[in-house]
Amino acid sequence: MCLYGDPHHYITSSIWAQVLDFIVLNIILPILCMGDLNEQKHAKEKLGPTMADVNRINEFCALVK
């Protein structure tokens, strides 16, 4: 699966819901997800004047292993 994550995070939760639905429907298949996910796994990865969105980071981390 190749993704381009929403860089403005307007529909990020919707994208992850669709990915999770796909995974659940194909649970017996190995799945590789790659692309520009526009997400961070750690708050320290955030650069710029605004703070990292910890809730979004937690949502993303719950999906990746």
Summary of the structure (lengths in Angstrom):
residues: 65
radius of gyration: 12.6
end to end distance: 15.3
largest distance: 42.6
contacts: 125
relative contact order: 0.23
helix: 42%
strand: 9%
